[in-house]
């Protein structure tokens, strides 16, 4: 994770209800976006260990609805909706709790800077999210996600 840079209150002047992690990945935005925009890759890149599978692999676009098999203590399924989408630049989804996971891609020296953000500004229960400590816990998992995203992108580049 030496390449990952954690910032627990990134952009706090604009939105005090988000945390972000950044990593420069030695790949093009299109290579990275190909992994992020297809649910089939989400299990491979999940740094939290909670995503266990996809209900149906889906190529994502604005408005796409997709479901994942999850496990935090007990197994469950969660439905998500893509609500931000700009090809090779930005993708974000949310579930019924209304908090979002966003990936922003920016060309950078040595590849692409990927910023993953957990945004609970519109969450149904911001207080619950904060009581559970997610704003403090998520950056470490997000850094692992970006590390795994890099490994998956590079693996796909070398796979036949």
DSSP file (Angstrom, degrees, kcal/mol; ACC not computed):
  #  RESIDUE AA STRUCTURE BP1 BP2  ACC     N-H-->O    O-->H-N    N-H-->O    O-->H-N    TCO  KAPPA ALPHA  PHI   PSI    X-CA   Y-CA   Z-CA
    1    1 A X    >         0   0    0      0, 0.0     3,-1.8     0, 0.0   145,-0.0   0.000 360.0 360.0 360.0  11.5    0.0    0.0    0.0
    2    2 A X  T 3   +     0   0    0      1,-0.3     0, 0.0     3,-0.0     0, 0.0   0.725 360.0  53.5 -60.9 -19.1    3.0    2.3   -0.2
    3    3 A X  T 3  S+     0   0    0      2,-0.0    21,-0.6    20,-0.0    -1,-0.3   0.614  92.3  90.8 -88.1 -14.7    1.4    3.9   -3.3
    4    4 A X  E <   -A   23   0A   0     -3,-1.8     2,-0.5    19,-0.2    19,-0.2  -0.601  59.8-158.7 -87.0 143.0   -1.9    4.6   -1.5
    5    5 A X  E     -A   22   0A   0     17,-2.9    17,-2.5    -2,-0.3     2,-0.3  -0.975   8.8-154.8-122.3 117.3   -2.5    7.9    0.2
    6    6 A X  E     +A   21   0A   0     -2,-0.5     2,-0.3    15,-0.2    15,-0.2  -0.695  15.7 176.1 -93.2 144.1   -5.2    8.0    2.8
    7    7 A X  E >   -A   20   0A   0     13,-1.5    13,-1.6    -2,-0.3     3,-1.3  -0.827  13.9-162.6-146.2 103.2   -7.0   11.1    3.8
    8    8 A X  T 3  S+     0   0    0     -2,-0.3   131,-0.1     1,-0.3    13,-0.1   0.618  89.8  27.9 -70.8 -13.5   -9.8   10.6    6.3
    9    9 A X  T >  S+     0   0    0     10,-0.1     3,-1.5    11,-0.1    -1,-0.3  -0.180  80.8 170.0-137.7  45.5  -11.6   13.9    5.6
   10   10 A X  T <  S+     0   0    0     -3,-1.3     8,-0.1     1,-0.3     5,-0.1  -0.282  73.5   7.4 -57.2 139.7  -10.7   14.7    2.0
   11   11 A X  T >> S+     0   0    0      1,-0.1     4,-2.7     3,-0.1     3,-0.9   0.785  82.0 154.2  59.3  29.2  -12.6   17.6    0.5
   12   12 A X  T <4  +     0   0    0     -3,-1.5     4,-0.1     1,-0.3    -2,-0.1   0.775  64.9  61.6 -64.0 -25.6  -14.1   18.3    4.0
   13   13 A X  T 34 S+     0   0    0      1,-0.2    -1,-0.3     2,-0.2     3,-0.2   0.885 114.2  35.3 -65.7 -35.4  -14.6   21.9    3.2
   14   14 A X  T <4 S+     0   0    0     -3,-0.9     2,-0.3     1,-0.3    -2,-0.2   0.866 140.3   5.6 -83.1 -39.3  -17.0   20.9    0.4
   15   15 A X    ><  -     0   0    0     -4,-2.7     3,-0.7    -5,-0.1    -1,-0.3  -0.807  54.1-171.4-150.8 100.5  -18.5   17.8    2.1
   16   16 A X  T 3  S+     0   0    0     -2,-0.3    -4,-0.1     1,-0.3    -3,-0.1   0.525  83.2  71.2 -72.1  -2.1  -17.7   16.9    5.7
   17   17 A X  T 3  S+     0   0    0     -5,-0.1   103,-2.7    -8,-0.0   104,-0.5  -0.194  86.7  76.0-108.5  40.0  -19.6   13.6    5.2
   18   18 A X  E <   - B   0 119A   0     -3,-0.7     2,-0.4   101,-0.2   101,-0.2  -0.998  52.9-163.2-147.1 150.5  -17.1   11.9    3.0
   19   19 A X  E     - B   0 118A   0     99,-2.0    99,-2.7    -2,-0.3     2,-0.3  -0.973  15.9-167.9-127.4 145.7  -13.7   10.2    3.2
   20   20 A X  E     -AB   7 117A   0    -13,-1.6   -13,-1.5    -2,-0.4     2,-0.3  -0.944  13.4-161.8-135.7 154.4  -11.5    9.5    0.3
   21   21 A X  E     -AB   6 116A   0     95,-2.2    95,-2.5    -2,-0.3     2,-0.3  -0.988  14.3-156.4-132.5 142.6   -8.4    7.4   -0.6
   22   22 A X  E     +AB   5 115A   0    -17,-2.5   -17,-2.9    -2,-0.3     2,-0.3  -0.881  14.4 170.5-121.4 150.9   -6.1    8.0   -3.6
   23   23 A X  E     -AB   4 114A   0     91,-1.7    91,-3.3    -2,-0.3     2,-0.7  -0.934  28.9-134.5-156.5 135.4   -3.7    5.8   -5.5
   24   24 A X  E     - B   0 113A   0    -21,-0.6     2,-0.5    -2,-0.3    89,-0.3  -0.841  26.2-163.7 -90.1 121.4   -1.8    6.2   -8.8
   25   25 A X  E     - B   0 112A   0     87,-3.0     2,-2.7    -2,-0.7    87,-2.5  -0.909  24.0-125.6-108.4 130.1   -2.2    3.1  -10.8
   26   26 A X  S    S+     0   0    0     -2,-0.5     2,-0.3    85,-0.2    85,-0.2  -0.364  80.3  84.8 -76.1  68.0    0.2    2.4  -13.7
   27   27 A X  S    S-     0   0    0     -2,-2.7    -2,-0.2    85,-0.1     2,-0.1  -0.960  83.6 -88.8-156.9 165.3   -2.6    1.9  -16.2
   28   28 A X     >  -     0   0    0     -2,-0.3     4,-1.9     1,-0.1     3,-0.3  -0.423  37.3-113.7 -78.0 156.3   -4.9    4.0  -18.5
   29   29 A X  H  > S+     0   0    0      1,-0.2     4,-3.0     2,-0.2     5,-0.2   0.883 117.4  55.7 -55.7 -37.7   -8.2    5.3  -17.3
   30   30 A X  H  > S+     0   0    0      1,-0.2     4,-1.7     2,-0.2    -1,-0.2   0.876 105.6  50.5 -67.0 -35.8  -10.0    3.0  -19.8
   31   31 A X  H  > S+     0   0    0     -3,-0.3     4,-0.8     2,-0.2    -1,-0.2   0.919 115.7  42.6 -64.9 -42.7   -8.2   -0.2  -18.4
   32   32 A X  H >X S+     0   0    0     -4,-1.9     4,-2.1     1,-0.2     3,-0.7   0.916 112.3  52.6 -70.0 -44.1   -9.2    0.8  -14.8
   33   33 A X  H 3X S+     0   0    0     -4,-3.0     4,-2.8     1,-0.2    -1,-0.2   0.832  99.8  64.1 -63.4 -32.0  -12.8    1.8  -15.7
   34   34 A X  H 3< S+     0   0    0     -4,-1.7    -1,-0.2    -5,-0.2    -2,-0.2   0.866 107.9  42.0 -59.6 -35.8  -13.3   -1.5  -17.5
   35   35 A X  H X< S+     0   0    0     -4,-0.8     3,-1.1    -3,-0.7     6,-0.4   0.926 116.8  46.5 -75.5 -46.4  -12.9   -3.3  -14.1
   36   36 A X  H 3< S+     0   0    0     -4,-2.1    -2,-0.2     1,-0.2    -3,-0.2   0.830 109.7  53.7 -66.1 -33.1  -15.0   -0.7  -12.1
   37   37 A X  T 3< S+     0   0    0     -4,-2.8    23,-3.7    -5,-0.2     2,-0.4   0.315  99.9  66.7 -92.1  10.0  -17.8   -0.6  -14.6
   38   38 A X  B X  S-H   59   0B   0     -3,-1.1     3,-2.0    21,-0.2     4,-0.3  -0.977  71.8-147.7-129.4 120.4  -18.5   -4.4  -14.7
   39   39 A X  G >> S+     0   0    0     19,-2.4     3,-1.3    -2,-0.4     4,-0.5   0.709  90.6  78.0 -61.5 -19.5  -19.8   -6.0  -11.5
   40   40 A X  G 34 S+     0   0    0     18,-0.3     4,-0.4     1,-0.3     3,-0.3   0.823  95.4  48.3 -58.5 -30.7  -17.9   -9.2  -12.4
   41   41 A X  G <> S+     0   0    0     -3,-2.0     4,-1.5    -6,-0.4    -1,-0.3   0.570  87.7  86.6 -85.8  -9.0  -14.7   -7.5  -11.1
   42   42 A X  H <> S+     0   0    0     -3,-1.3     4,-1.2    -4,-0.3    -1,-0.2   0.840  85.5  52.4 -66.3 -34.2  -16.1   -6.2   -7.9
   43   43 A X  H  < S+     0   0    0     -4,-0.5     3,-0.4    -3,-0.3    -1,-0.2   0.925 109.0  51.4 -64.8 -42.9  -15.4   -9.4   -5.9
   44   44 A X  H  4 S+     0   0    0     -4,-0.4    -1,-0.2     1,-0.2    -2,-0.2   0.818 116.5  38.9 -65.0 -31.4  -11.8   -9.4   -7.0
   45   45 A X  H  < S+     0   0    0     -4,-1.5     2,-0.3   -10,-0.1   104,-0.3   0.587  81.1 121.1 -98.2  -9.5  -11.2   -5.8   -5.9
   46   46 A X     <  -     0   0    0     -4,-1.2     3,-0.2    -3,-0.4    96,-0.1  -0.376  36.7-174.9 -63.0 115.6  -13.2   -5.6   -2.7
   47   47 A X  S    S+     0   0    0     -2,-0.3    -1,-0.2    94,-0.2    95,-0.1   0.549  77.3  63.2 -86.5  -8.6  -10.8   -4.6    0.1
   48   48 A X  S    S-     0   0    0     94,-0.1    -1,-0.2    96,-0.0    -2,-0.1   0.704  96.0-133.4 -87.9 -20.6  -13.4   -4.9    2.8
   49   49 A X  S    S+     0   0    0     -3,-0.2    -2,-0.1    -6,-0.1    -6,-0.0   0.595  78.3 107.3  78.1  10.7  -13.9   -8.7    2.4
   50   50 A X        +     0   0    0     20,-0.1    21,-1.6    22,-0.1     2,-0.6   0.714  51.1  85.7 -95.3 -22.5  -17.7   -8.2    2.5
   51   51 A X  E     +C   70   0A   0     19,-0.2    19,-0.2     1,-0.2     3,-0.1  -0.708  46.7 169.9 -83.6 121.5  -18.6   -8.7   -1.2
   52   52 A X  E     -     0   0A   0     17,-3.4     2,-0.3    -2,-0.6    18,-0.2   0.589  57.1 -34.0-108.1 -15.2  -19.0  -12.4   -1.8
   53   53 A X  E     -C   69   0A   0     16,-1.3    16,-3.5     3,-0.0    -1,-0.3  -0.950  56.9 -93.9 172.7 169.5  -20.4  -12.5   -5.3
   54   54 A X  E     -C   68   0A   0     -2,-0.3    14,-0.2    14,-0.2     3,-0.2  -0.798  18.4-144.5-102.1 148.9  -22.6  -10.9   -8.0
   55   55 A X  S    S-     0   0    0     12,-2.2     2,-0.3    -2,-0.3    -1,-0.1   0.916  93.1  -8.0 -74.6 -44.7  -26.2  -11.8   -8.5
   56   56 A X  S    S-     0   0    0     11,-0.6    -1,-0.3    -3,-0.1    11,-0.2  -0.884  83.9-112.3-151.7 117.4  -25.8  -11.4  -12.2
   57   57 A X        -     0   0    0     -2,-0.3     2,-0.4    -3,-0.2   -19,-0.0  -0.262  43.9-171.3 -54.3 134.0  -22.7   -9.9  -13.8
   58   58 A X        -     0   0    0      6,-0.0   -19,-2.4     0, 0.0     2,-0.6  -0.991  29.7-135.0-136.3 134.4  -23.6   -6.5  -15.3
   59   59 A X  B     -H   38   0B   0     -2,-0.4   -21,-0.2   -21,-0.2     2,-0.2  -0.815  42.1-134.6 -82.7 120.4  -22.0   -3.9  -17.5
   60   60 A X        +     0   0    0    -23,-3.7     2,-0.3    -2,-0.6   -23,-0.1  -0.462  35.8 155.5 -88.2 149.7  -22.8   -0.7  -15.7
   61   61 A X    >   -     0   0    0     -2,-0.2     3,-2.4    21,-0.0    21,-0.3  -0.910  58.4 -52.0-151.9 175.4  -24.0    2.6  -17.0
   62   62 A X  T 3  S+     0   0    0     -2,-0.3    21,-0.2     1,-0.3    23,-0.1  -0.322 128.1  14.7 -56.6 129.1  -25.9    5.5  -15.6
   63   63 A X  T 3  S+     0   0    0     19,-2.3    -1,-0.3     1,-0.3    20,-0.1   0.316  88.4 149.6  88.3  -7.9  -29.1    4.2  -13.9
   64   64 A X    <   -     0   0    0     -3,-2.4    18,-2.7    17,-0.1     2,-0.4  -0.288  34.5-150.8 -58.8 141.7  -28.0    0.5  -13.9
   65   65 A X  E     + D   0  81A   0     16,-0.2     2,-0.3    28,-0.1    16,-0.2  -0.960  23.4 166.9-113.5 133.7  -29.4   -1.5  -11.0
   66   66 A X  E     - D   0  80A   0     14,-2.1    14,-3.4    -2,-0.4     2,-0.4  -0.986  22.4-143.3-146.6 154.8  -27.3   -4.4   -9.8
   67   67 A X  E     - D   0  79A   0     -2,-0.3   -12,-2.2    12,-0.2   -11,-0.6  -0.927  10.7-162.9-124.5 145.9  -27.2   -6.7   -6.8
   68   68 A X  E     -CD  54  78A   0     10,-2.4    10,-2.2    -2,-0.4     2,-0.5  -0.929  22.8-123.2-125.4 148.4  -24.3   -8.2   -4.8
   69   69 A X  E     -CD  53  77A   0    -16,-3.5   -17,-3.4    -2,-0.3   -16,-1.3  -0.819  43.3-180.0 -86.7 127.6  -24.0  -11.1   -2.4
   70   70 A X  E     -CD  51  76A   0      6,-3.4     6,-2.2    -2,-0.5     2,-0.3  -0.782  21.8-161.3-126.7 166.2  -22.6   -9.7    0.8
   71   71 A X  E     + D   0  75A   0    -21,-1.6     2,-0.4    -2,-0.3     4,-0.2  -0.827  21.7 156.3-154.3 115.8  -21.6  -10.8    4.3
   72   72 A X  S    S-     0   0    0      2,-1.5     2,-1.8    -2,-0.3   -22,-0.1  -0.830  95.6 -40.9-129.9  93.0  -21.0   -8.8    7.4
   73   73 A X  S    S+     0   0    0     -2,-0.4     2,-0.3     0, 0.0    -2,-0.0  -0.418 142.1  35.0  81.6 -61.2  -21.6  -11.4   10.1
   74   74 A X  S    S-     0   0    0     -2,-1.8    -2,-1.5     0, 0.0     2,-0.1  -0.900  94.8-102.5-122.0 152.2  -24.5  -12.9    8.2
   75   75 A X  E     +D   71   0A   0     -2,-0.3     2,-0.3    -4,-0.2    -4,-0.2  -0.462  49.5 153.9 -73.6 146.2  -25.0  -13.3    4.4
   76   76 A X  E     -D   70   0A   0     -6,-2.2    -6,-3.4    -2,-0.1     2,-0.4  -0.953  36.6-119.5-156.7 172.7  -27.3  -10.9    2.7
   77   77 A X  E     -D   69   0A   0     -2,-0.3     2,-0.4    -8,-0.2    -8,-0.2  -0.935  21.8-163.3-120.4 145.9  -28.0   -9.4   -0.7
   78   78 A X  E     -D   68   0A   0    -10,-2.2   -10,-2.4    -2,-0.4     2,-0.4  -0.995   9.1-145.7-133.0 134.9  -27.9   -5.7   -1.5
   79   79 A X  E     -D   67   0A   0     -2,-0.4    17,-0.5   -12,-0.2     2,-0.3  -0.816  20.3-171.0 -99.3 139.4  -29.2   -3.8   -4.6
   80   80 A X  E     -DE  66  95A   0    -14,-3.4   -14,-2.1    -2,-0.4     2,-0.4  -0.862  13.3-150.2-126.4 158.8  -27.4   -0.8   -5.9
   81   81 A X  E     -DE  65  94A   0     13,-2.7    13,-1.9    -2,-0.3     2,-0.6  -0.999  19.5-128.9-130.9 131.0  -28.1    1.9   -8.5
   82   82 A X  E     + E   0  93A   0    -18,-2.7   -19,-2.3    -2,-0.4    11,-0.3  -0.679  34.4 166.4 -76.7 121.1  -25.4    3.7  -10.5
   83   83 A X  E     +     0   0A   0      9,-2.0     2,-0.4    -2,-0.6    10,-0.2   0.481  61.2  43.9-119.3  -4.4  -26.1    7.4  -10.1
   84   84 A X  E     + E   0  92A   0      8,-1.5     8,-2.0   -23,-0.1     2,-0.3  -0.994  64.9 161.8-136.5 134.8  -22.9    9.0  -11.5
   85   85 A X  E     + E   0  91A   0     -2,-0.4     2,-0.3     6,-0.2     6,-0.2  -0.894  13.4 160.2-158.7 122.1  -21.3    7.9  -14.7
   86   86 A X  E >>  - E   0  90A   0      4,-2.9     3,-2.8    -2,-0.3     4,-2.5  -0.901  51.3-106.4-140.8 112.1  -18.8    9.4  -17.0
   87   87 A X  T 34 S-     0   0    0     -2,-0.3   -57,-0.1     1,-0.3     4,-0.1  -0.039  97.7  -6.6 -44.8 127.2  -17.0    6.9  -19.3
   88   88 A X  T 34 S+     0   0    0      1,-0.1    -1,-0.3   -59,-0.1   -55,-0.1   0.567 135.0  59.9  63.6  12.7  -13.4    6.4  -18.2
   89   89 A X  T <4 S+     0   0    0     -3,-2.8    16,-3.3     1,-0.3     2,-0.3   0.626 103.7  11.1-133.2 -38.7  -13.6    9.2  -15.6
   90   90 A X  E  <  +EF  86 104A   0     -4,-2.5    -4,-2.9    14,-0.2     2,-0.3  -0.990  45.5 166.6-156.5 135.7  -16.3    8.7  -12.9
   91   91 A X  E     +EF  85 103A   0     12,-2.0    12,-3.0    -2,-0.3     2,-0.3  -0.964   9.3 169.9-148.6 138.2  -18.7    6.0  -11.5
   92   92 A X  E     -EF  84 102A   0     -8,-2.0    -9,-2.0    -2,-0.3    -8,-1.5  -0.995   5.9-175.4-146.7 144.2  -20.7    6.0   -8.3
   93   93 A X  E     -EF  82 101A   0      8,-1.9     8,-2.2    -2,-0.3     2,-0.3  -0.940   2.1-169.8-136.9 161.2  -23.4    3.8   -6.9
   94   94 A X  E     -EF  81 100A   0    -13,-1.9   -13,-2.7    -2,-0.3     2,-0.2  -0.944   9.1-147.1-142.4 161.4  -25.6    3.8   -3.9
   95   95 A X  E >   -E   80   0A   0      4,-0.8     3,-2.6    -2,-0.3   -15,-0.2  -0.500  53.2 -66.5-116.9-166.4  -28.0    1.4   -2.2
   96   96 A X  T 3  S+     0   0    0    -17,-0.5    28,-0.1     1,-0.3   -16,-0.1   0.732 128.7  64.6 -58.2 -24.8  -31.3    2.0   -0.2
   97   97 A X  T 3  S-     0   0    0      2,-0.1    27,-2.4    26,-0.1    28,-0.3   0.605 103.8-133.5 -74.3 -10.2  -29.3    3.6    2.6
   98   98 A X    <   +     0   0    0     -3,-2.6    24,-0.3     1,-0.3     2,-0.2   0.394  61.0 130.7  73.2   1.3  -28.4    6.4    0.1
   99   99 A X        -     0   0    0     23,-0.1    -4,-0.8    21,-0.1     2,-0.3  -0.607  47.4-139.6 -81.6 152.0  -24.7    6.5    0.9
  100  100 A X  E     -FG  94 119A   0     19,-2.7    19,-2.5    -2,-0.2     2,-0.5  -0.784  18.2-153.6-117.8 152.2  -22.4    6.4   -2.1
  101  101 A X  E     -FG  93 118A   0     -8,-2.2    -8,-1.9    -2,-0.3     2,-0.4  -0.998  27.4-173.1-116.9 124.9  -19.2    4.8   -3.2
  102  102 A X  E     -FG  92 117A   0     15,-2.6    15,-2.7    -2,-0.5     2,-0.5  -0.948  16.9-163.9-126.4 139.3  -17.5    6.9   -5.9
  103  103 A X  E     -FG  91 116A   0    -12,-3.0   -12,-2.0    -2,-0.4     2,-0.4  -0.988   9.7-172.4-121.4 121.5  -14.5    6.2   -8.1
  104  104 A X  E     -FG  90 115A   0     11,-2.4    11,-2.6    -2,-0.5     2,-0.5  -0.951   6.8-157.9-114.7 133.3  -12.9    9.2   -9.9
  105  105 A X  E     + G   0 114A   0    -16,-3.3     2,-0.4    -2,-0.4     9,-0.2  -0.942  13.0 175.6-115.4 128.7  -10.1    8.7  -12.5
  106  106 A X  E     - G   0 113A   0      7,-2.3     7,-3.4    -2,-0.5   -17,-0.1  -0.998  36.1-111.7-132.1 130.0   -7.7   11.4  -13.4
  107  107 A X  E     + G   0 112A   0     -2,-0.4     2,-0.3     5,-0.2     5,-0.3  -0.336  48.1 171.5 -55.9 140.2   -4.7   11.1  -15.8
  108  108 A X  E >   - G   0 111A   0      3,-2.7     3,-2.3   -83,-0.1     2,-0.2  -0.955  43.4 -74.8-147.5 162.3   -1.5   11.4  -13.7
  109  109 A X  T 3  S+     0   0    0     -2,-0.3     3,-0.1     1,-0.3   -85,-0.0  -0.455 122.5  18.5 -60.6 126.5    2.2   11.0  -14.1
  110  110 A X  T 3  S-     0   0    0     -2,-0.2     2,-0.4     1,-0.2    -1,-0.3   0.462 136.2 -49.2  90.0   2.1    2.9    7.3  -14.2
  111  111 A X  E <  S- G   0 108A   0     -3,-2.3    -3,-2.7   -85,-0.2     2,-0.4  -0.953  94.4 -21.2 147.0-125.0   -0.7    6.3  -14.9
  112  112 A X  E     -BG  25 107A   0    -87,-2.5   -87,-3.0    -2,-0.4     2,-0.6  -0.994  46.0-135.3-132.3 129.7   -4.1    7.2  -13.5
  113  113 A X  E     -BG  24 106A   0     -7,-3.4    -7,-2.3    -2,-0.4     2,-0.5  -0.769  25.0-162.5 -83.6 122.4   -4.9    8.7  -10.1
  114  114 A X  E     -BG  23 105A   0    -91,-3.3   -91,-1.7    -2,-0.6     2,-0.5  -0.918   5.2-167.7-107.7 128.1   -7.9    6.8   -8.7
  115  115 A X  E     -BG  22 104A   0    -11,-2.6   -11,-2.4    -2,-0.5     2,-0.5  -0.970   1.9-165.0-117.0 119.7   -9.8    8.4   -5.9
  116  116 A X  E     -BG  21 103A   0    -95,-2.5   -95,-2.2    -2,-0.5     2,-0.4  -0.900  12.2-170.5-101.9 132.3  -12.3    6.2   -4.1
  117  117 A X  E     -BG  20 102A   0    -15,-2.7   -15,-2.6    -2,-0.5     2,-0.6  -0.978  20.4-155.4-127.3 134.9  -14.8    8.1   -1.9
  118  118 A X  E     -BG  19 101A   0    -99,-2.7   -99,-2.0    -2,-0.4     2,-0.5  -0.959  21.8-171.7-102.5 119.1  -17.4    7.0    0.7
  119  119 A X  E     +BG  18 100A   0    -19,-2.5   -19,-2.7    -2,-0.6  -101,-0.2  -0.950  21.4 166.8-120.4 113.1  -20.0    9.7    0.8
  120  120 A X    >   +     0   0    0   -103,-2.7     3,-1.0    -2,-0.5  -102,-0.1   0.081  43.9 113.7-111.0  22.6  -22.7    9.5    3.5
  121  121 A X  T 3  S+     0   0    0   -104,-0.5    -1,-0.1     1,-0.3     5,-0.1   0.801  87.8  33.9 -64.6 -29.1  -24.0   13.1    3.1
  122  122 A X  T 3  S+     0   0    0    -24,-0.3    -1,-0.3    -3,-0.2   -23,-0.1   0.256  88.9 137.3-108.0  11.2  -27.4   11.8    1.8
  123  123 A X    X   -     0   0    0     -3,-1.0     3,-0.6     1,-0.1   -25,-0.2  -0.224  62.0-127.2 -60.8 145.8  -27.5    8.7    4.0
  124  124 A X  T 3  S+     0   0    0    -27,-2.4     2,-0.2     1,-0.3    -1,-0.1   0.827 106.1  23.8 -60.9 -31.5  -30.8    7.9    5.6
  125  125 A X  T 3>  +     0   0    0    -28,-0.3     4,-1.9     1,-0.1    -1,-0.3  -0.659  62.8 165.9-139.5  81.7  -29.0    7.7    9.0
  126  126 A X  H <> S+     0   0    0     -3,-0.6     4,-2.4    -2,-0.2     5,-0.2   0.891  82.5  57.5 -60.0 -39.1  -25.7    9.6    9.1
  127  127 A X  H  > S+     0   0    0      1,-0.2     4,-2.8     2,-0.2    -1,-0.2   0.899 105.4  49.3 -61.3 -41.3  -25.7    9.3   12.9
  128  128 A X  H  > S+     0   0    0      2,-0.2     4,-2.4     1,-0.2    -1,-0.2   0.935 110.2  50.8 -63.0 -46.1  -25.8    5.4   12.6
  129  129 A X  H  <>S+     0   0    0     -4,-1.9     5,-1.8     1,-0.2     6,-0.4   0.906 114.2  44.4 -58.3 -42.7  -22.9    5.4   10.1
  130  130 A X  H ><5S+     0   0    0     -4,-2.4     3,-1.0     1,-0.2    -1,-0.2   0.899 111.2  52.5 -70.8 -40.9  -20.9    7.6   12.4
  131  131 A X  H 3<5S+     0   0    0     -4,-2.8    -2,-0.2     1,-0.3    -1,-0.2   0.866 107.1  53.7 -61.1 -36.3  -21.7    5.6   15.5
  132  132 A X  T 3<5S-     0   0    0     -4,-2.4    -1,-0.3    -5,-0.2    -2,-0.2   0.597 113.0-123.8 -75.0 -10.2  -20.6    2.5   13.8
  133  133 A X  T X>5 +     0   0    0     -3,-1.0     4,-2.3    -4,-0.4     3,-0.8   0.644  62.9 143.3  80.4  15.0  -17.3    4.2   13.0
  134  134 A X  H 3>< +     0   0    0     -5,-1.8     4,-3.1     1,-0.2     5,-0.3   0.874  65.7  58.6 -59.5 -39.5  -17.5    3.7    9.3
  135  135 A X  H 34 S+     0   0    0     -6,-0.4     4,-0.5     1,-0.2    -1,-0.2   0.847 114.8  38.3 -59.5 -30.5  -15.9    7.0    8.4
  136  136 A X  H <4 S+     0   0    0     -3,-0.8     4,-0.4    -6,-0.1    -1,-0.2   0.815 121.6  43.6 -85.4 -33.2  -12.8    5.9   10.4
  137  137 A X  H >X S+     0   0    0     -4,-2.3     4,-1.1     1,-0.2     3,-0.7   0.860 101.3  66.3 -80.7 -38.2  -12.8    2.3    9.3
  138  138 A X  H 3X S+     0   0    0     -4,-3.1     4,-3.0     1,-0.2     5,-0.3   0.829  86.9  65.7 -61.9 -37.6  -13.5    2.7    5.6
  139  139 A X  H 3> S+     0   0    0     -4,-0.5     4,-2.4    -5,-0.3    -1,-0.2   0.881 101.7  49.8 -56.5 -38.0  -10.3    4.4    4.5
  140  140 A X  H <> S+     0   0    0     -3,-0.7     4,-1.7    -4,-0.4    -1,-0.2   0.923 114.5  44.5 -64.8 -42.4   -8.2    1.3    5.3
  141  141 A X  H  X S+     0   0    0     -4,-1.1     4,-2.3     2,-0.2    -2,-0.2   0.881 112.4  52.5 -67.7 -37.3  -10.5   -1.0    3.4
  142  142 A X  H  X S+     0   0    0     -4,-3.0     4,-2.4     2,-0.2    -2,-0.2   0.890 106.4  52.9 -66.2 -39.0  -10.7    1.5    0.5
  143  143 A X  H  X S+     0   0    0     -4,-2.4     4,-2.0    -5,-0.3    -1,-0.2   0.905 110.1  48.8 -61.3 -40.4   -6.8    1.6    0.3
  144  144 A X  H  X S+     0   0    0     -4,-1.7     4,-2.7     2,-0.2    -2,-0.2   0.886 108.5  54.6 -64.9 -38.6   -6.9   -2.2    0.1
  145  145 A X  H  X S+     0   0    0     -4,-2.3     4,-2.7     1,-0.2    -2,-0.2   0.928 109.0  46.9 -60.4 -45.3   -9.6   -1.9   -2.7
  146  146 A X  H  X S+     0   0    0     -4,-2.4     4,-2.1     2,-0.2    -1,-0.2   0.869 111.6  51.3 -67.2 -35.2   -7.3    0.4   -4.7
  147  147 A X  H  X S+     0   0    0     -4,-2.0     4,-2.0     2,-0.2    -1,-0.2   0.927 113.8  44.1 -62.8 -45.2   -4.4   -2.0   -4.2
  148  148 A X  H  X S+     0   0    0     -4,-2.7     4,-2.6  -103,-0.3    -2,-0.2   0.848 109.4  57.1 -70.0 -34.1   -6.5   -4.9   -5.4
  149  149 A X  H  X S+     0   0    0     -4,-2.7     4,-2.6  -104,-0.3     5,-0.2   0.930 107.3  48.7 -60.6 -45.0   -7.8   -2.8   -8.2
  150  150 A X  H  X S+     0   0    0     -4,-2.1     4,-2.5     1,-0.2     5,-0.2   0.936 111.7  48.7 -59.5 -46.7   -4.3   -2.2   -9.4
  151  151 A X  H  X S+     0   0    0     -4,-2.0     4,-2.3     1,-0.2    -2,-0.2   0.896 112.4  48.6 -61.4 -40.5   -3.5   -5.9   -9.2
  152  152 A X  H  X S+     0   0    0     -4,-2.6     4,-2.5     2,-0.2    -1,-0.2   0.908 111.1  49.5 -67.9 -42.2   -6.6   -6.9  -11.1
  153  153 A X  H  X S+     0   0    0     -4,-2.6     4,-1.6     1,-0.2    -2,-0.2   0.933 114.7  44.4 -61.5 -45.6   -6.0   -4.3  -13.9
  154  154 A X  H  X S+     0   0    0     -4,-2.5     4,-1.4    -5,-0.2    -2,-0.2   0.868 111.6  53.7 -68.8 -35.4   -2.4   -5.6  -14.2
  155  155 A X  H  X S+     0   0    0     -4,-2.3     4,-1.4    -5,-0.2     3,-0.4   0.933 109.1  48.6 -62.6 -45.0   -3.5   -9.2  -14.1
  156  156 A X  H  < S+     0   0    0     -4,-2.5    -1,-0.2     1,-0.2    -2,-0.2   0.839 106.5  57.5 -64.5 -32.4   -6.0   -8.6  -16.9
  157  157 A X  H  < S+     0   0    0     -4,-1.6    -1,-0.2     1,-0.2    -2,-0.2   0.847 114.4  37.2 -65.9 -33.9   -3.3   -6.9  -19.0
  158  158 A X  H  < S+     0   0    0     -4,-1.4    -1,-0.2    -3,-0.4    -2,-0.2   0.576  95.9  99.0 -96.9 -10.3   -1.1  -10.0  -18.8
  159  159 A X     <        0   0    0     -4,-1.4    -3,-0.0    -5,-0.1    -4,-0.0  -0.505 360.0 360.0 -77.2 146.1   -3.9  -12.7  -19.1
  160  160 A X              0   0    0     -2,-0.2    -1,-0.1     0, 0.0    -4,-0.1   0.508 360.0 360.0 -69.3 360.0   -4.5  -14.2  -22.5
